Amino acid sequence: MDAGAVRVLEDVMKFRLWSVGSAVALALTAGAAWACADPGCDGSFNLIASDEDCHGRGMLAPGNDSRINLMLLLADRGDRSLSTLKQTKLEYSDINSPTVFLNWRLLRGAMYPQNPVEVEESGGTYSGSRCQSYAGGSAALTQAMQANSGLPGGERSALIAARAGAEEVCKQATSYSRRYGDDSKTALPVFSGWPAVSSQAGREFLGYIQAADAFYGDRFDDARRGFAGLAAASDPFVRETAAYMLIRVEFAAAQSGAFDQYGFYDGSEKLDKAATKRGLQALAAYLKTWPTGRYSASAQGLLRRGLWLAGDYQALGQTYDRMLLSTSVGNEAAAQLIEEIDTKLLFNPDAKEAGDVGAKGAMLLATQDLVAMRGSIYGEGNSAKSGLSAAALDAQAPQFASQPALFDFLKATHAFYYGKDYRRVLELVPDDTKRTSYSNLAFSRQALRGMALAALKDRNEGGFWQDLLRGAKGPWQRPLAELGLAMHWERSGQLAAVFANGSPVTDAEIRSRLIDRAAGPALLRTIVTNKGNTGTERDLALYTLLANQLVMGQYAAFGTDVKLPVADRTTNAAAFTSGKVSDGYPCAALTVTVAALARNPQDVPARLCLGDFFRLHGLDYLHGEYDSPPKPDELGGHAVGFPGKRNFRSGFYTSIIANPAAGANDKAYALYRAVMCYAPSAINDCGGDSVPKSQRKAWFDRLKRDYPQSTWAKKLRYYW
């Protein structure tokens, strides 16, 4: 490590300490990220966020990722509400609803679009190792040697060559470690080609290069002795950089035993507290001697690491508070700071055990409070009450003296989620829906008020949401307000208002969810025939209408509605008139099959053909066993579009098998398909009730015994 590499080394050390620590924190805590991070993760499609799920909201809420809450508060300080952001698109997202809801990656991507320069700097052959800093350090070292008139030219050249040779060894060591693992007991390569120098400046620079090489090689005792021996060096670069590097040596030594063989942080009990103390002493000494030195800014960053290593979370929290007040939200360093705070303080198990994570400023304290108001606190199981009592919250009044609106919001949030005192929410958060735009806090306050009006079934709720929409301009503000209005209209029997011409509910995800889950036949027909709607929406409504009619056995209605126009022949809606109807069993066009069922719902060939259509077009899964319906408090969970009992093709097969009047080929096919419902997983893939393996064997044996010459008996080789 040397002068030109301070920032790079900071990044590298963060890679090992912060990133590994983050991975551990993510595994150990619920706050640093969502509990579900796999593709297509679903949360509750409503406004209420009582506990953490995959859906973050564009408002301050207990269930949000704590990083989202802290960023919303920090952005307000920098006058950067969601109204100023543009929706981002990511290749991979943890959520299915990126316009209504958000996660940390979406928010960070919107606030700080990727900087190609930063991406380039973070790569390279040695990315993620200390060798990454060699190039920048060599340039700074060369500049310092050139500036020293007491260093002979020949020694300078020899020292530069030695530096390059040590770098090559570092490369080899990094490659070896990656190949054989950090837990390998075989000694790593060590550079030994040090030049002979005689000048005082040459000896100082050589001592520095050797100490730096020891640091890179994790030989911390050698590095400590080497840098300490340069305290009185005549060269100013060597003297200051050696003093700074003593800090890094001690902090690196303090954490070197705290990582397991896979590079994961293994717990604070394995930190070297003595080395941490020496590092903090070296840091204080450096800042005293060089208060405005070349590394003073980086030393302040190292102070946070030292406090973390020392377990002084009170001081660390106070440091973070000061940084939040001085960090510009326009700089991506704000997001990096928030991630560091989240991992190193808010969700650090050791800080939690200490009983005080040191939050004193309003932003950090409010973020902690919202986490404490979750329905369950990670590691403590489900709890019926908040981790923060109303009395404890009231006692925080002095810390929020300068931010009464934020404090009232926190009290109102507690009253909503735990006191169920919705009128108290209205008292704490007056109506303020006449604005033309909202800060993040102001919008959060009004959204919470709307939620309280909904809980009270207040007759003014619908008008409130419509008023709020005028100023809710952000990519995650407006959809949230639209969600509030759409849920109100669904609950109050006014679902058609969502799809009326000129409706303020324009978000495609909200509308499509209501089409899929809540709209009945009459409304779906209206949507299909209204050319003011998009073709995509019209075809979704048509598909929903026809698919539900088939699975609910509404065959006569299907015969009429299948004639409705399809906007795009490539969509699923076209399958009902032009889709594949069979792959072996002889079937007529679907319309002919359904017409036969309209005349006789027990028609055997028609039911077998309808079963094939279900199978070929995925209708087994239309709101079936693996597609849980929305809960009553979620969008689409109140109105019931198609009441009644649905048909599953497994039922078609079992009834035909039991029907003595069924033809031989039809019964053979029903037996074949009944067994194939379980291929190859042994799990029922046809919907309806499952049967035991003994029953599947009985079907298999019957097919082979009674219909041995049938195509289906010859084709079926196993039962599952």
Buried (B, 14 or more C-beta within 10 A) or exposed (E): BBBBBBBBBBBBBBBBBBBBBBBBBBEBBBBBBBBBBEEEBBBBBBBBBBBBBBBBBBBBBBBBBBBBBBBBBBBBBEEBBBBEBEBBEEEEBBBBBBBBBBBBBBBBBBBBEEEEEEEEBEEEEBEBBBBBBBBBBBBBBBEBBEEBEEBBEEBBEBBBEBBEBBBBBBBBBBBBBEEEEEEEEEEBBEBEEBBEBEBBBBBBBBBBBBBBBBBBBBBBEBBBBBBBBBEEBEBBBBBBBBBBBBBBBBBBBBBBEBBEEEBEBBEBEBBBEEBBBBBBBBBBBBBEEBEEBBBEEBBEBBBBBBBBBBBBBBBBBBBBBEBBEEBEBEEBEBBBBBBBBBBBBBBBBBBBEBEEBBBBBBBBBBBBBBBBBBBBBBEEEEEEEBBBEBEEBEEBEEBBEEBEBBBBBBBBBBBBBBBEBBEBBBEBBEBBBEBEBBBBBBBBBBBBBBBBBBBBEBEEBBBBBBBBBBBBBBBBBBBBBBBBBBBBBBBBEEBBBBBBEEBBBEBBBBBBBBBBBBBBBEBBBBBBEBEEBEEBBBBBBBBBBBBBBBBBBBBBBBBEBBEBEBBEEEBBBBBBBEBEBBEEBEBBEBBEBBBBBBEEEEBBBBBBBBBBBBBBBEBBEBBBBEEEEBEEBBBBBBBEBBEEEBBBBBBBBBBBBEBEEBEEBBBBBBBBBBBBBBBEEEEBBBBBEBBEEEBBEBBBEBBBEEBEEBBBBEEBEEBB
